Amino acid sequence: MGKHNVRAIDTEDGITAFFSPTESRRFNRRVVRFEVDDCSSIELKRKIMSKDPDLAIVRIPTHRLDIINHLFRVFGNVLLGDCLVMYSIDLEQIQRRTNHPGTGLRVIRANRKHMSDLDHLVRDSFQGYRNHYCHNPSLEQFDLAPAYQEWARSCVVSPDNTCFLFFKDETLCGFFAAQTTGTVYRGLLSGVAHEFRNIGTFRKIIKSIKNAFLADGAHRIVTFVLLENRPVHRVLSSEGFRMGGSFYTAHINLRVPKDT
């Protein structure tokens, strides 16, 4: 999951810390997320200990093997959950044309009246999906779909986020949610209904979203993809996105419930 329903604690020493109330309630322990920019392994250890989490979820650039090795040495229970690849595109370099070929998709911005349809689409899109939670045996396994439904709904109602819906022949086939503060839009969550997969639907969504965000005032889109999601990598690369880094998601279990 991304930074959904988290509260920034502080940003300093190249580390940003966020308290996550949603994950804390879900797992009945204090969950704090950390994002590493440019810091030393000693600084990161000090920051983690100062926030006193039961579970620290840390996103670390993959080239910082010194930090990853240090975490495994100094903490007793560390797991690598997943690897995300960052892609970005400069929309100001895209020449919008009013007569460009259409994608065949109807695009609308979601609002509260679409919540039920969005819930159904998210559940369908994320059926069988596994993320970094699934690699941590100390976490009680749960149905991921409601968590992603909650995240998608929050993107509809938040003034800092947006969610676009895509229709093929009046049937809802996909969605794309993003953080829209400033001129750099950050892709948060997207999905395609099962019946519309493997027929180029996601490519059409990306083509549409580039123009929609450009018209909305965005200068750049940044989004993240799981390393193993090869079809999405191919689409983004062919649509002008470029890799900008990769990140491990590490779990540090500082306190584990006794019945785990």
PyMOL commands that set and color helices and strands:
alter all, ss='L'
color gray80, all
select helices_A, chain A and resi 21-27+41-51+65-74+91-93+112-125+132-135+144-157+194-196+201-215+230-238
alter helices_A, ss='H'
color red, helices_A
select strands_A, chain A and resi 7-12+15-19+31-36+55-61+78-90+106-109+161-168+171-179+184-192+220-226+242-253
alter strands_A, ss='S'
color yellow, strands_A
deselect
rebuild
show_as cartoon
